[in-house]
Amino acid sequence: MVFDINKKIPLNKGTYDLRRQNIRLKSDLGEIIAKHRIPYLHLIRERKQDFLDRKFPFGDLPKNAKNFLKKNWFSIDSFRFKSNDYKFSNLELFEIKLRSYYPNLRREAYIIDMTSNEVKIYKEAIKNGFDVFVVTIWLYDDWKYDVVIKNFNSTKLKIIEGSNAFLKQIKR
């Protein structure tokens, strides 16, 4: 479809509802917002695994961090390297969630949901000594948003197995 930029575009209520549709677009938007709010954040979707083989200002990436990232490359959202005096000190992992805020949200709406595989990966990361955070970005009706960063806590989330769980509910 070709648009004429000289003609006025009719302003309707909007054809698309970002708050209720297109989960993938919301996920992308959440990651982009997080990248602009958290310094030195690397999004997995923007990098290839060979990024980990390069020389960093702190030198080579330690093998345990490199192996962990390569093993779980397609399961985590983002990461950044923590360094002190140009020496690697730790790996920080970030799970990013973009949520729509409604004025009358139930208490359960504030509980983060993850798959059991994600929880397993982040627990393994903590066991390896890495820092894990959950970033929740709240979208409001007026185009404003908040970014909330909390330490990962597996006891304060619910396990959802994505579309498989939904399909099992339908079959009942």
Residue pairs with C-beta under 8 A, 6 or more apart in sequence:
3 9
16 22
18 25
18 26
18 29
18 139
19 100
19 139
20 100
26 98
27 96
27 98
28 45
29 98
30 96
30 97
30 98
30 135
30 137
31 43
31 45
31 77
31 78
31 96
32 43
33 98
33 137
33 145
33 147
34 41
34 77
34 78
34 94
34 96
34 135
34 137
34 147
35 41
35 43
35 78
37 147
38 78
38 80
38 94
38 135
38 147
38 149
39 80
40 80
40 81
41 78
41 79
41 80
41 94
42 51
42 78
42 79
42 80
43 77
43 78
44 73
44 74
44 76
44 77
44 78
44 79
49 69
49 70
49 73
52 61
52 66
52 69
52 70
53 66
56 81
56 88
57 83
57 86
58 81
58 83
58 86
58 87
58 88
59 87
59 88
61 81
61 88
62 88
64 128
65 81
65 88
65 91
65 130
68 91
68 124
68 125
68 128
68 130
69 76
69 79
69 91
72 121
72 125
75 117
75 118
75 121
76 93
76 94
76 95
76 118
76 121
77 94
77 95
77 96
78 93
78 94
78 96
79 91
79 92
79 93
79 94
80 92
80 94
81 88
81 90
81 91
81 92
82 88
82 89
82 90
82 91
82 92
82 131
83 89
90 129
90 130
90 131
91 125
91 130
91 131
92 130
92 131
92 132
92 133
93 122
93 125
93 130
93 131
93 132
93 133
94 132
94 133
94 134
94 135
94 149
95 112
95 114
95 118
95 122
95 132
95 133
95 134
95 135
95 152
96 135
96 137
97 112
97 134
97 135
97 136
97 137
98 136
98 137
98 139
99 109
99 136
99 137
99 138
99 139
100 138
100 139
101 138
101 139
101 140
102 109
108 158
111 156
111 157
111 158
112 134
112 136
112 156
112 157
112 158
113 157
113 158
113 159
113 160
114 122
114 157
114 158
114 159
114 160
115 159
115 160
115 161
115 162
116 159
116 161
119 154
119 157
119 159
122 132
122 152
122 154
123 154
125 132
126 132
126 152
131 151
132 151
132 152
133 149
133 150
133 151
133 152
134 149
134 150
134 151
134 152
134 157
135 147
135 148
135 149
136 147
136 148
136 150
137 145
137 146
137 147
137 148
138 145
138 146
138 148
139 145
140 146
